[in-house]
Amino acid sequence: MSILVVGSVALDTVRTPSGYAEETLGGSATYFSVAARFFADVLLVAVVGEDFPAEHVQFLESRGVDLKGLKRVGGKTFRWEGEYLLDLNEAKTIRTDLNVFEHFRPVIPEEYRDADVVFLANIDPELQLDVLRQVSRPDLVACDTMNYWIRHKPRQLRKTLEQVDMFFLNEAEARELSGEGNVVRAARYIQTLGPSIVVIKKGENGALLFHGEKMFWAPAYPLEVIHDPTGAGDTFAGGFVGYVSREGDMSPRSLRKGLVYGSILASFNVEDFSLRRMATVTADDIERRFEEFRHLTSFEVL
Ligand code: AMP
């Protein structure tokens, strides 16, 4: 199974209560790719500038991410600067320098066009739609967004959603998009816009999965120390989409396990800044934590 991902590859500067990291590897597509790669082939389409460090390209290569679609163009790489205060669920954006991302028009390489799964990471919904025009009908289209697009491109986002099967968003975004205060009602409404599967991320409080008429909830893996929540959402989506792609199966069982794998991958990611923890985590670590998770959430077997 191959997953095409289109999104940002960035240099992030992040401050959290436990420290500070400057100009480190980030971006929605980066986090997604590294997480999804534990389960499936990943084909990355993104743009970076001339200043993008070779070591980051080598890191992605070492994880086996296909980089034929990573374009390097004249100018500076997209930069994001953010801060987390005591509430680690909410990033405060300090600066967004679009740089080469401003004129990014994703061109999907010929050999990527029949990918089985497409993940539209957080970019302008018009570009997301443009990606869907370039691919032959994939088995699954999954999508992420952010409050900026809900506010500034609502019509375009709705048009994209008509073609999306699986939609990831956080609680606040779900409320804003639906105009519903209640998260369950919000998800039910969002399902009427197109995606039959809606995943609402609730940070430390886990994630809710709505598929057809069914509903499932999984907690976040409890951690004593969280160093940097950046990329948790994209890593979560990478774990989830990666797992269900590998299974090649959208059954309720597969979706539920996918949600748990998403939670597990995200829990590793937040243990350190940037992708430092994701660089050392192994498939065995993931399986071990999956079993711990089973134990932690089971109230029938001791
Ligand atoms: P997450 O914490 O999973 O929501 O995503 C964090 C990543 O999103 C960071 O690494 C940023 O580089 C990236 N990011 C922040 N703002 C934007 C934006 N406007 N467009 C694309 N990517 C962004």
Residues whose N, C-alpha, C, O or C-beta is under 5 A from the ligand:
A	BS01	AMP	S8 A10 D12 G26 G27 S28 W80 N122 P229 T230 G231 A232 G233 D234
